[in-house]
Each structure stands twice: as C-alpha cells, then as structure tokens.
Amino acid sequence: MNSIAYSIEIDCLSGQPNPVINIPAHEFDEIFNRIIHLNNSEPRPLFDGLGFRGFRIKAKNREIIIQKEIIRIKEDGRVDYKRSSAEILRFVHNVIIRNNKDEKITLILRAIQTDYN
C-alpha cells in the first residue's frame, strides 16, 4: 500500500480553510499525465482574488495549481507553467466528485462549476 498522500484543495474560501479531498494515486497520475501534455506557458502571476481561484493538487514532492488560464507545477525545486483549459478544470472537478463524501463540498462544487463550463 502506498503511504504517500494525494489531495486536491478547492481554493475558493476566504477566512476559513478550503475544502480538501484525498484521492488515490492513480487519479493523481491521470491528472498529472493530462497536464504534462498541455502547451507550455510563460510564467505568470496566479490569480489571488476573491472567489474561486482554482485547484491545488499535492503529492509527495509535487504541487500543481490549476487556474482558469494558467497551471503552475512545482516539483523538487523546479517550477513549470502550462496553459490551462476548461477541459482540465472539468476533469479535476470530476475526480473530486468521484472521491467526495462530504455534502458541503458537493454544494461548493455546484456553486463554482459555472466558472469553468
């Protein structure tokens, strides 16, 4: 059994902790494999305003932030950027749905879904 934790944080709340979903390794691998095939992007600042900012995906030595227009991948001190898309946001949304057991998170997903459809 793999002891490395894989999680997706829905970055949308201010003043309280964002919801976090644990996901299995194969779901993380599928997300990561989709991302690495996206077009590269120049480094850009991440959106840090109010409302839905994106998904923060964490694994042992890797952090991926997926926003509407940009994806930042941090791995072993290296930072890469990819162009984001509604398709990858919807895919991560569906991974959360498959692994979610919390009604509050379901309601949050419904509220933010229009941001990437």
Phi, psi and omega in degrees: 000137181276127183266000179285130180274136175239131183216156173236124175259131175270106186276092186214347186256152175238133177085359175209162183296142174287149176292144181230135178242132172276140181230155177287159182304319183295329177290317177300314181300321180293318176300310183299318180296325176292320182293317185294342178270358177283162179293143176293158178223155172290152176301138179218154175294146176277147176294132183228029181270196179279156178093197182290120179259332179146198179244137176247116184249129185235141172220182186319296184239023186222135173230129181238127174248122181249117175242180184302320187246344188218150173233130176247129179244120175250127181210120178050045178083353180262144178234128176235156179234142177230158174281132181273173178204159175299327181298315181289324176297318178295322179298313179297318176307313181293325175297318178297314180304315181296332186251358184274140175232012185246120182299326179299318179293322176301317179294320177297315179300319177299320182291322184269349185304326181293342179290343182224018174257000000 
